[in-house]
């Protein structure tokens, strides 16, 4: 499949590529070939694992937006929804004003979230 040209109408099944990658990884383990993982892959895997394990937090949309507006420069709204790493990042870049711009984007994001009957959103 890799050697033939794909026509415009032909679809590529990503599951085949994933299976081939897993098979290659298993063969490397069997043959004792060490797989070199870059630091960025390790960091990305840590972030993905953390995000998958993190439980969503239900918070009032109004409360979240007010926290983001008045305390967003210090990341208070991120600490309120238990995103501690993001909150620390906001805190570290608070002197640049970038965290305020990011908090405005967070308000924009939360404004379009659909809430439940108590006007709470899951963030």
Backbone bond lengths (Angstrom), bond angles and torsions (degrees), N, CA, C in turn:
res aa  C-N    CA-C-N  psi(-1)  N-CA   C-N-CA  omega(-1)  CA-C   N-CA-C  phi
1 X - - - 1.451 - - 1.521 111.63 -
2 X 1.315 116.85 -29.74 1.448 119.02 -177.81 1.516 112.40 -73.37
3 X 1.326 117.96 -28.38 1.456 121.26 -175.58 1.522 113.52 -84.36
4 X 1.303 117.99 -22.59 1.460 118.49 -176.67 1.529 110.97 -88.91
5 X 1.310 113.91 150.84 1.458 120.91 178.42 1.521 109.60 -77.13
6 X 1.318 116.99 142.64 1.460 121.58 178.10 1.520 109.56 -95.37
7 X 1.300 115.04 134.56 1.461 118.14 175.33 1.523 108.51 -81.17
8 X 1.320 116.54 169.18 1.459 121.27 -177.23 1.521 112.58 -66.15
9 X 1.321 117.14 -29.93 1.456 121.06 -177.17 1.531 112.79 -85.83
10 X 1.320 117.41 -14.27 1.457 120.94 -174.59 1.534 110.14 -81.93
11 X 1.321 115.76 134.17 1.460 121.84 -179.49 1.524 109.62 -94.94
12 X 1.320 116.67 147.63 1.447 122.87 177.63 1.520 107.45 -105.02
13 X 1.336 116.56 129.04 1.454 121.38 179.18 1.529 108.61 -92.03
14 X 1.328 116.15 114.01 1.461 121.26 -177.39 1.519 111.95 -66.58
15 X 1.333 116.73 -26.20 1.464 120.42 -179.67 1.532 111.51 -63.96
16 X 1.330 116.93 -30.94 1.461 120.13 176.34 1.526 110.73 -65.00
17 X 1.311 116.49 -40.75 1.458 120.33 179.33 1.525 111.22 -68.20
18 X 1.313 116.75 -38.61 1.461 120.55 178.39 1.520 110.07 -65.11
19 X 1.328 116.80 -43.74 1.471 120.72 178.52 1.523 110.58 -62.90
20 X 1.331 117.14 -40.80 1.466 120.58 179.06 1.528 110.71 -64.92
21 X 1.317 117.15 -39.38 1.466 121.07 178.85 1.526 110.98 -65.67
22 X 1.331 117.00 -41.41 1.465 120.67 177.70 1.529 111.03 -65.51
23 X 1.336 116.73 -40.02 1.454 121.06 178.59 1.527 110.74 -63.90
24 X 1.319 116.56 -41.86 1.456 120.97 177.84 1.521 110.76 -63.64
25 X 1.304 116.95 -41.20 1.459 121.34 178.62 1.521 111.07 -63.53
26 X 1.332 116.91 -42.40 1.463 120.66 178.54 1.527 111.53 -65.40
27 X 1.337 117.64 -39.65 1.459 121.03 177.36 1.521 111.78 -63.17
28 X 1.326 116.42 -40.09 1.464 120.20 177.82 1.521 110.91 -63.05
29 X 1.346 116.79 -39.04 1.468 120.00 177.91 1.519 110.95 -65.89
30 X 1.335 117.17 -42.07 1.463 121.43 -179.61 1.524 111.58 -63.73
31 X 1.326 116.60 -39.39 1.457 120.79 -177.78 1.526 112.95 -84.62
32 X 1.328 116.65 -5.32 1.454 120.43 178.01 1.508 113.88 79.60
33 X 1.312 117.40 20.23 1.463 121.23 178.03 1.521 107.69 -83.11
34 X 1.314 114.85 122.29 1.466 118.79 -179.55 1.516 109.69 -74.31
35 X 1.308 113.60 135.28 1.458 119.32 178.87 1.522 107.99 -94.79
36 X 1.292 114.89 124.03 1.445 120.42 -179.79 1.527 108.72 -88.01
37 X 1.323 116.15 118.03 1.456 119.87 177.35 1.520 108.64 -107.75
38 X 1.282 115.05 132.83 1.452 120.89 -179.59 1.518 110.26 -78.49
39 X 1.300 116.09 158.66 1.461 121.47 -178.34 1.524 110.96 -61.17
40 X 1.333 117.09 -34.12 1.471 119.50 -178.97 1.522 110.94 -68.75
41 X 1.335 117.33 -34.71 1.463 120.10 175.75 1.521 110.98 -65.61
42 X 1.329 116.70 -39.29 1.459 120.70 178.45 1.529 110.87 -64.77
43 X 1.322 115.88 -43.64 1.465 120.12 179.61 1.524 110.44 -64.55
44 X 1.316 116.46 -44.00 1.454 120.31 179.29 1.529 111.26 -62.60
45 X 1.328 117.06 -41.04 1.459 120.40 177.45 1.524 111.51 -63.25
46 X 1.342 117.38 -38.99 1.462 120.42 176.70 1.525 111.53 -62.86
47 X 1.334 116.43 -42.30 1.461 120.64 -179.70 1.521 110.72 -65.14
48 X 1.327 116.63 -44.11 1.464 120.53 -179.63 1.527 110.65 -65.05
49 X 1.337 116.91 -43.31 1.459 119.99 178.62 1.521 111.37 -62.07
50 X 1.333 116.20 -42.48 1.462 119.90 179.32 1.529 111.11 -63.98
51 X 1.330 116.11 -41.42 1.463 120.02 -178.80 1.528 111.31 -66.92
52 X 1.336 117.41 -36.02 1.457 120.46 179.11 1.525 111.87 -70.35
53 X 1.321 117.52 -32.84 1.459 121.33 -179.02 1.527 112.95 -81.80
54 X 1.330 116.94 -21.87 1.460 121.57 -176.04 1.527 110.61 -69.79
55 X 1.316 115.54 130.80 1.457 120.45 177.88 1.525 109.55 -85.34
56 X 1.325 117.72 139.44 1.469 119.36 178.86 1.527 110.96 -68.76
57 X 1.318 115.53 149.37 1.458 122.23 -178.11 1.518 108.91 -112.01
58 X 1.323 116.25 133.86 1.460 122.05 178.31 1.537 107.51 -96.49
59 X 1.328 116.38 123.19 1.461 121.72 -177.76 1.522 108.97 -141.52
60 X 1.300 115.68 152.02 1.456 120.73 177.30 1.532 109.46 -64.85
61 X 1.319 115.78 135.06 1.463 120.01 -178.92 1.523 110.74 -61.95
62 X 1.333 116.00 -40.72 1.465 120.59 -179.72 1.529 110.87 -64.31
63 X 1.326 116.64 -44.16 1.461 121.26 -179.80 1.533 110.17 -63.05
64 X 1.330 116.74 -44.31 1.461 120.61 -179.47 1.527 111.19 -62.62
65 X 1.337 115.85 -43.94 1.471 119.35 -178.86 1.527 111.40 -67.12
66 X 1.328 117.44 -39.03 1.469 119.92 178.21 1.524 111.17 -67.53
67 X 1.330 116.71 -40.70 1.465 119.12 176.13 1.525 110.79 -62.85
68 X 1.309 116.76 -40.20 1.470 120.41 179.88 1.524 111.15 -68.11
69 X 1.324 116.80 -35.76 1.461 120.20 -178.24 1.526 111.41 -71.71
70 X 1.341 116.59 -47.46 1.465 119.33 -173.93 1.527 114.35 -94.18
71 X 1.319 118.15 -24.19 1.456 119.82 179.71 1.512 113.02 -122.48
72 X 1.322 115.17 10.06 1.455 119.50 -176.25 1.505 114.41 -64.90
73 X 1.318 116.64 -28.18 1.461 118.99 -179.73 1.527 110.78 -64.23
74 X 1.344 116.93 -25.98 1.461 121.08 177.79 1.523 112.70 -103.66
75 X 1.327 117.77 2.46 1.451 121.43 176.63 1.515 114.76 78.09
76 X 1.321 117.85 21.28 1.462 121.52 -177.35 1.521 111.29 -60.33
77 X 1.325 117.24 -37.88 1.469 119.75 -179.26 1.525 111.26 -67.05
78 X 1.322 117.90 -28.84 1.462 120.76 177.26 1.532 110.85 -73.29
79 X 1.332 117.02 -37.79 1.459 119.98 175.54 1.524 110.66 -66.44
80 X 1.337 117.83 -32.47 1.464 121.76 -179.23 1.526 111.50 -66.51
81 X 1.324 117.92 -31.20 1.465 120.73 178.90 1.534 111.34 -100.99
82 X 1.320 115.88 17.95 1.469 123.85 174.07 1.517 113.81 62.67
83 X 1.317 116.14 33.53 1.470 121.48 171.36 1.531 106.53 -102.20
84 X 1.335 114.70 76.50 1.454 120.18 -170.67 1.521 113.16 -68.55
85 X 1.313 117.69 -37.57 1.466 120.14 -179.40 1.529 109.77 -65.25
86 X 1.334 116.23 -44.38 1.458 120.02 178.35 1.525 110.35 -64.73
87 X 1.329 116.72 -38.26 1.459 120.62 177.50 1.513 112.54 -61.49
88 X 1.326 116.40 -40.59 1.468 120.20 178.39 1.524 110.10 -67.11
89 X 1.327 116.95 -37.74 1.470 119.80 177.70 1.527 110.02 -63.20
90 X 1.335 117.03 -44.17 1.464 120.36 176.96 1.530 109.77 -59.03
91 X 1.326 116.31 -42.24 1.463 120.78 -179.04 1.519 111.54 -64.59
92 X 1.344 116.68 -40.46 1.461 120.32 -178.36 1.528 113.03 -69.20
93 X 1.328 117.36 -32.45 1.466 119.50 -179.28 1.525 111.92 -100.54
94 X 1.328 117.09 15.20 1.469 120.08 -176.52 1.526 112.44 -65.11
95 X 1.326 118.65 -29.49 1.450 120.63 -178.94 1.528 112.61 -72.18
96 X 1.324 117.93 -15.19 1.461 120.13 -178.25 1.525 112.54 -90.28
97 X 1.322 117.89 -17.45 1.455 120.72 -175.97 1.516 112.68 88.89
98 X 1.325 116.41 -8.92 1.453 120.90 179.31 1.527 111.07 -65.57
99 X 1.321 116.52 -34.81 1.464 119.42 -179.40 1.531 110.63 -66.87
100 X 1.325 117.58 -32.17 1.469 119.23 176.64 1.527 110.21 -67.12
101 X 1.314 116.71 -41.39 1.467 120.31 177.93 1.527 110.32 -64.03
102 X 1.326 116.73 -39.65 1.462 119.83 178.21 1.523 111.04 -67.10
103 X 1.333 117.24 -35.47 1.468 119.52 178.49 1.528 111.17 -68.95
104 X 1.322 117.54 -32.60 1.467 120.26 174.41 1.519 109.75 -64.32
105 X 1.326 117.19 -39.99 1.467 120.60 175.58 1.525 111.23 -64.87
106 X 1.336 117.15 -35.92 1.460 120.36 176.52 1.524 111.42 -64.83
107 X 1.317 116.75 -38.82 1.467 120.78 176.02 1.521 109.65 -63.09
108 X 1.314 116.62 -44.30 1.468 121.55 179.01 1.522 110.45 -60.51
109 X 1.342 116.40 -42.09 1.463 121.50 178.56 1.529 110.50 -63.87
110 X 1.323 117.29 -46.51 1.468 121.27 -177.04 1.519 111.83 -69.25
111 X 1.314 117.34 -28.79 1.469 120.45 -177.98 1.523 111.58 -63.40
112 X 1.310 117.65 -29.50 1.459 120.67 -177.35 1.527 113.56 -99.16
113 X 1.337 117.18 3.70 1.464 119.29 176.20 1.514 109.88 -76.01
114 X 1.312 115.59 143.37 1.456 120.84 179.73 1.525 108.17 -85.94
115 X 1.319 116.08 126.15 1.454 121.03 -178.79 1.519 111.87 -96.89
116 X 1.330 115.86 168.51 1.454 120.23 177.19 1.531 109.37 -88.50
117 X 1.339 117.36 -164.15 1.468 120.39 -175.71 1.529 112.10 -66.82
118 X 1.330 118.24 -23.99 1.473 121.73 177.15 1.514 112.13 -92.30
119 X 1.318 117.54 11.10 1.469 124.17 -177.89 1.518 111.74 58.91
120 X 1.316 114.96 37.68 1.466 120.76 176.16 1.527 108.18 -104.20
121 X 1.312 115.24 144.31 1.458 120.53 178.76 1.526 108.91 -118.79
122 X 1.312 115.12 157.43 1.453 120.59 178.18 1.524 107.99 -102.23
123 X 1.335 114.96 117.31 1.467 120.62 -178.71 1.513 108.44 -120.84
